Amino acid sequence: MYGSDVEMAMDVPLRIGILHYSCPPVVGGVEEIVRQQASIFHRSGYSVSVLAGMGEIYTNDFPVRIEPVLSSKNARIIKAQEECKRGHEEALRRPTNTIYKILKDWSHELDVMLVHNVLHMPFNLPLTIALQRLADREDGPVMVSWAHDSPYFQPSPPKYLYGPPWLVLQRSNPNIHYVTVSESRMKLFRKHWGEAPWRVIHNGIDPVRFFYLDPRSVKLSEELALFSRDLVVVQPSRVTPRKNLELSIHIIRGIKLLGYNVLFILTGAYDPHEKRAVAYYRRLRYWINELGLQDNIAVLAEYRFHDRTKLVPDRIFIRDLYLMADLLLMTSKDEGFGLPLLEAGMIKLPIACSQIAPFQELGQGVCFFGLDEPPLIIAGRIMEYLARTNTHEMFRNVMRKYVWDVVCKREIFPFLREITGQTQ
């Protein structure tokens, strides 16, 4: 294969199928993981489809197929499994063949299948057997068992699970890749499936759905690598001298010097027709460049997305920044009130602000600093304050490690490329 052909192959998006007993709007932990994985795969440019036994075609963004015989509550399957428990194993043959044909039809154009829980749970044994059969085909897609649970983890599993054909639930298959969602789960699975090479890929959370983020906010977070930062600081202030933004810039430099990958987002506008405002803005840009903070400070007044479209912040966008940030910073010399402090307080966002009368009147449990204090001292005080703020450490841990975008880019996509031979 020539070099250009290799590049083209790498650029072809993986075709990913996701399978479970049920999908949204059925409510459940695994169903929500199915929804979130499918959504982020689609948003990341991958071809995705969902197959389930219960649920609805809950989106038009990608194919969702409902086949009732795949359900954990299908009457035909329940009857067959009851017969099997009474020793009539042949009762599973016809539903297994029916399901196998469905799986073969659905998966024939897929590169990889993510099978959630079905290979390890006893709720539709014909589906489990059919999947094992499909995995043994040389022309089938790569199969991943995405395992969340097992009945064998319980103190006293039902006795029938220790006889055929139920032991298929404990059978590892060299043609299947095994993933589970935590280190503790991996220890249990290794105990029961010792020979299977288990890999841990944690579940994630999608802040886009959780916070109902505006598309512009999502776009900005991606362009500024917001979720992977050590600290995100927001200041919703107009670009005017009384806001004392040069102090903010020097505080951010101090935080960076302390070893943190910090991002400072200044949201306010300025009047480009007002000479004093333009001169002040240029002075701020000078300090940003002079201090080498181009990658650490985003001034949204003149921000353009990578596609050259202009960002016009509104109240929804500002709310999104509050939700995604670690800290509200206000360095004003003078204010009549201090509405951003109330907005931050509403969502429990930590606050660091100048010790001026309006802020002192409003602030409780915030980090105050004097306007005459050295910026590096203020930076150190802010980091000490955040270290004592119980919610900050957990919030940043979630944002840095468990946001689906991060989990996918660091773990899932490289893993899927590796097992399908489409390494980048």
C-alpha positions in Angstrom: 0.0 0.0 0.0 1.4 3.4 -1.0 1.8 6.2 1.5 -1.2 8.1 0.3 -3.3 5.0 0.5 -2.2 4.5 4.1 -3.2 8.0 5.0 -6.6 7.5 3.4 -7.1 4.3 5.3 -6.3 6.1 8.6 -8.7 8.8 7.8 -11.6 6.4 7.3 -13.8 6.6 10.4 -14.4 3.4 12.2 -17.9 1.9 11.9 -18.9 1.1 15.5 -21.9 -0.9 16.6 -23.2 -0.8 20.2 -25.4 -3.6 21.5 -27.3 -4.1 24.8 -30.6 -5.6 25.9 -32.2 -2.2 25.9 -31.5 1.4 25.0 -33.1 4.8 25.9 -35.7 5.8 26.8 -35.4 2.7 29.0 -33.8 4.0 32.2 -30.7 2.3 33.6 -27.0 2.8 34.1 -25.9 0.7 31.1 -28.6 2.3 28.9 -27.2 5.7 29.8 -23.6 4.6 29.0 -24.9 3.3 25.6 -26.5 6.7 24.9 -23.4 8.6 25.9 -21.0 6.4 24.0 -23.0 6.5 20.9 -23.4 10.3 21.1 -19.7 11.1 21.6 -18.7 8.6 18.9 -21.0 10.3 16.5 -19.9 13.8 17.6 -16.3 12.7 17.1 -16.9 11.8 13.5 -17.2 8.0 13.8 -20.0 6.0 12.1 -22.1 4.5 14.9 -25.2 2.4 15.1 -27.2 1.0 18.1 -28.9 -2.4 18.4 -31.2 -3.2 21.3 -34.1 -5.4 22.3 -36.1 -2.7 24.1 -36.3 1.0 23.8 -37.1 3.4 20.9 -35.4 5.1 18.0 -34.4 7.9 20.3 -32.3 9.9 17.9 -32.1 10.7 14.2 -28.4 11.4 14.3 -27.5 7.7 13.7 -29.2 4.4 13.2 -31.0 2.8 16.2 -32.5 -0.7 15.6 -34.9 -2.4 17.9 -35.3 -6.2 17.8 -37.6 -7.4 20.6 -36.0 -10.9 20.6 -32.8 -9.4 22.0 -34.6 -8.1 25.1 -34.0 -9.4 28.6 -37.8 -9.5 29.0 -38.9 -11.1 25.7 -41.6 -13.8 26.5 -40.2 -16.2 23.9 -36.7 -16.0 25.4 -38.0 -16.3 29.0 -39.9 -19.5 28.0 -36.9 -21.0 26.3 -34.7 -20.4 29.3 -37.2 -21.9 31.7 -37.3 -25.0 29.5 -33.5 -25.0 29.5 -33.4 -24.9 33.4 -35.6 -28.0 33.3 -33.0 -29.9 31.2 -34.4 -29.1 27.7 -31.3 -27.4 26.3 -32.7 -27.8 22.7 -35.3 -25.1 23.5 -32.5 -22.5 23.0 -31.7 -23.6 19.4 -34.4 -21.8 17.4 -34.2 -18.4 19.2 -30.4 -18.6 19.0 -30.5 -19.2 15.2 -33.0 -16.3 14.9 -30.8 -13.9 16.9 -27.7 -15.0 15.0 -29.3 -14.0 11.7 -30.2 -10.6 13.1 -26.7 -10.1 14.4 -25.1 -11.2 11.2 -27.3 -8.8 9.2 -26.7 -5.9 11.5 -23.0 -6.3 11.8 -21.9 -7.1 8.3 -20.7 -3.6 7.6 -19.3 -2.9 11.0 -15.6 -2.8 11.9 -16.1 -3.3 15.7 -19.0 -4.2 18.0 -19.2 -3.1 21.6 -21.4 -5.6 23.5 -22.5 -4.2 26.8 -22.9 -6.9 29.6 -24.7 -9.4 27.3 -21.8 -11.9 27.2 -21.7 -12.1 31.0 -25.3 -11.8 32.2 -28.0 -14.6 32.2 -30.9 -12.5 30.9 -30.9 -13.7 27.2 -28.7 -16.8 26.8 -29.6 -17.3 23.1 -28.2 -13.8 22.5 -25.0 -14.7 24.4 -24.6 -17.9 22.4 -25.2 -16.2 19.1 -22.6 -13.6 19.9 -20.0 -16.3 20.7 -20.8 -17.9 17.4 -20.5 -14.6 15.5 -17.1 -13.9 17.2 -15.8 -17.1 15.8 -16.5 -16.1 12.2 -13.4 -14.9 10.4 -15.3 -12.4 8.3 -17.2 -10.8 11.2 -16.4 -7.5 13.0 -14.0 -7.3 15.9 -16.0 -7.9 19.1 -15.5 -6.2 22.5 -17.2 -7.4 25.6 -17.9 -4.2 27.6 -18.6 -5.8 31.0 -20.2 -4.1 33.9 -21.4 -6.9 36.1 -21.8 -10.7 36.5 -24.1 -12.9 38.5 -21.0 -14.9 39.7 -19.9 -11.9 41.8 -22.9 -12.5 44.1 -22.4 -14.4 47.4 -24.6 -17.4 46.3 -25.3 -17.5 42.5 -28.1 -19.8 41.4 -26.9 -23.4 41.1 -28.1 -23.7 37.4 -25.4 -21.1 36.4 -22.7 -23.8 37.1 -24.0 -26.2 34.5 -24.3 -26.2 30.7 -25.2 -24.2 28.7 -25.0 -21.4 31.3 -21.3 -21.8 31.8 -20.9 -20.0 28.5 -21.3 -16.9 30.7 -17.9 -17.8 32.2 -16.3 -18.8 28.9 -13.5 -16.5 27.6 -13.1 -16.4 23.8 -9.8 -15.6 22.2 -11.7 -13.9 19.4 -13.3 -11.4 21.9 -11.6 -8.4 23.5 -12.6 -7.9 27.2 -13.1 -4.5 28.7 -14.4 -3.6 32.2 -15.1 -0.3 33.8 -13.0 -0.2 37.0 -10.0 -1.8 38.7 -12.2 -3.4 41.3 -14.3 -5.0 38.6 -11.3 -6.2 36.8 -10.1 -8.1 39.9 -13.4 -9.9 40.1 -13.5 -10.7 36.4 -9.9 -12.1 36.5 -11.0 -14.2 39.4 -13.7 -15.9 37.3 -12.1 -15.5 33.8 -8.4 -15.8 34.7 -7.1 -16.5 31.2 -8.9 -13.5 29.5 -6.7 -10.4 29.0 -8.9 -7.8 30.7 -8.5 -4.1 30.1 -9.9 -1.3 32.2 -11.6 1.7 30.5 -13.6 3.8 32.9 -17.0 5.1 32.1 -17.3 8.8 31.5 -19.6 11.7 31.8 -20.7 14.0 29.0 -20.8 17.6 30.2 -22.5 18.6 27.0 -25.6 16.7 27.9 -25.2 17.1 31.7 -24.9 20.8 31.5 -27.0 21.3 28.3 -24.0 23.2 26.9 -24.5 25.5 24.0 -22.8 24.4 20.7 -20.5 27.4 20.9 -19.4 26.5 24.4 -18.6 22.9 23.2 -16.6 24.4 20.3 -14.6 26.7 22.5 -13.9 24.0 25.0 -12.4 21.8 22.3 -10.3 24.6 20.7 -8.9 25.7 24.0 -8.4 22.1 25.4 -10.5 23.2 28.4 -11.2 19.8 29.8 -7.5 18.8 30.0 -6.3 21.8 31.9 -5.2 21.9 35.5 -7.2 25.0 36.2 -9.8 27.1 34.3 -10.4 30.6 35.5 -13.2 32.8 34.2 -13.6 36.6 34.5 -16.9 38.1 33.0 -15.7 41.7 33.0 -15.7 44.4 30.4 -12.3 45.5 29.1 -12.0 48.7 31.0 -9.3 50.1 33.3 -11.4 49.9 36.5 -11.7 46.2 36.1 -7.9 46.0 36.7 -7.4 43.2 34.2 -3.6 43.7 34.1 -3.6 42.3 37.7 -5.6 39.2 36.5 -2.9 38.6 33.8 -0.1 38.8 36.3 -2.0 36.5 38.7 -2.4 33.9 35.9 1.3 34.2 35.2 1.9 33.5 38.9 -0.3 30.4 38.8 1.5 29.2 35.7 4.9 29.7 37.4 3.6 27.5 40.2 3.5 24.7 37.7 -0.2 24.7 36.6 -1.6 24.4 33.1 -4.0 27.2 33.6 -6.5 28.7 31.2 -7.9 32.2 31.9 -11.1 33.2 29.9 -11.9 36.9 29.9 -15.4 37.3 28.5 -16.1 41.0 28.4 -16.3 43.3 25.4 -14.9 46.7 24.8 -15.8 49.6 22.5 -13.5 49.5 19.5 -14.5 53.1 18.7 -13.4 54.4 22.1 -9.7 55.4 22.0 -9.1 54.8 25.7 -10.7 51.3 25.5 -8.7 50.4 22.4 -5.5 51.6 24.1 -6.2 49.6 27.2 -7.0 46.5 25.3 -3.7 46.9 23.4 -1.8 47.2 26.7 -3.4 44.0 27.9 -2.4 42.2 24.7 1.1 43.5 25.2 1.3 42.0 28.7 -0.1 38.7 27.5 2.5 38.5 24.7 5.4 39.8 26.9 4.7 37.3 29.6 4.3 34.4 27.2 0.7 33.7 28.1 -0.8 33.3 24.6 -1.8 29.7 25.3 -3.1 30.5 28.8 -5.3 33.5 28.2 -8.3 33.8 25.9 -9.8 37.3 25.4 -13.2 36.6 23.9 -13.7 40.2 22.8 -11.8 39.4 19.6 -11.8 35.6 19.7 -12.4 33.9 16.4 -13.0 30.1 16.1 -10.7 28.1 13.9 -13.2 28.4 11.1 -12.8 32.2 11.4 -16.4 32.8 12.7 -16.6 35.3 15.5 -17.8 34.4 19.0 -20.5 36.7 20.5 -20.9 35.7 24.1 -24.4 35.9 25.6 -25.9 35.0 29.0 -26.2 31.3 28.1 -22.6 31.2 27.0 -21.5 32.9 30.2 -23.4 30.4 32.3 -21.7 27.6 30.4 -18.3 29.1 31.3 -19.3 29.2 34.9 -20.2 25.5 34.8 -17.0 24.5 33.1 -14.6 26.7 35.2 -12.8 26.0 38.5 -12.7 29.6 39.7 -14.3 33.0 39.2 -11.6 35.8 39.4 -12.6 39.4 39.9 -9.8 42.0 40.3 -11.8 45.2 40.1 -10.7 48.4 41.7 -14.2 49.7 41.9 -17.7 48.2 41.5 -21.2 49.3 42.3 -22.3 45.8 43.2 -20.9 42.4 42.1 -23.4 40.3 40.2 -20.8 37.7 39.0 -20.3 36.7 42.7 -23.9 35.9 43.1 -24.0 34.0 39.8 -20.9 31.9 40.9 -22.5 31.4 44.3 -25.5 29.9 42.7 -23.5 27.0 41.2 -21.0 26.7 44.1 -18.1 28.0 41.9 -15.2 29.1 44.1 -14.4 32.8 44.0 -11.3 34.9 44.3 -11.8 38.6 44.3 -10.3 42.0 45.3 -11.0 43.2 48.8 -13.3 46.1 47.8 -16.4 47.1 49.8 -19.1 45.7 47.4 -17.3 42.3 47.2 -16.8 42.2 50.9 -20.5 42.9 51.4 -21.5 39.9 49.2 -18.6 37.4 49.7 -18.8 34.5 52.2 -16.1 31.9 52.2 -14.3 33.5 49.2 -10.6 34.2 48.7 -10.1 37.9 49.2 -6.8 39.7 48.2 -5.5 43.2 48.5 -5.0 45.2 45.4 -1.5 46.1 46.5 -0.4 42.5 47.1 2.2 41.0 44.7 0.5 38.9 42.0 2.6 35.8 42.8 1.5 36.0 46.5 -2.1 36.2 45.3 -1.6 33.3 43.0 -0.3 31.2 45.9 -3.2 32.2 48.1 -5.7 31.2 45.4 -4.1 27.8 45.0 -4.1 27.2 48.7 -7.8 28.3 48.8 -8.7 25.9 46.1 -6.8 23.1 47.9 -9.1 23.7 50.9 -12.2 23.8 48.7 -13.7 20.3 48.9 -15.5 20.5 45.6 -12.6 21.8 43.5 -10.4 18.7 43.6 -13.2 16.3 42.7 -14.5 18.6 39.9 -11.1 18.9 38.2 -10.5 15.2 38.7 -13.8 14.5 36.8 -13.1 17.1 34.1 -9.5 15.9 33.5 -10.1 12.1 33.6 -13.7 11.2 33.2 -15.2 13.5 30.6 -16.2 11.2 27.6 -14.2 13.4 25.2 -11.0 12.7 27.2 -11.8 9.0 27.8 -12.4 8.5 24.1 -9.3 10.4 22.9 -6.9 8.9 25.4 -8.3 5.4 25.7 -11.2 4.2 23.6 -10.3 5.4 20.2 -6.6 4.3 20.4 -7.9 0.9 21.7 -10.4 0.5 18.9 -7.8 1.5 16.3 -5.4 -1.0 17.7 -7.7 -4.0 17.8 -9.1 -3.3 14.3 -5.6 -2.8 12.8 -6.3 0.8 12.0 -3.5 2.3 14.0 -2.7 6.0 13.6 
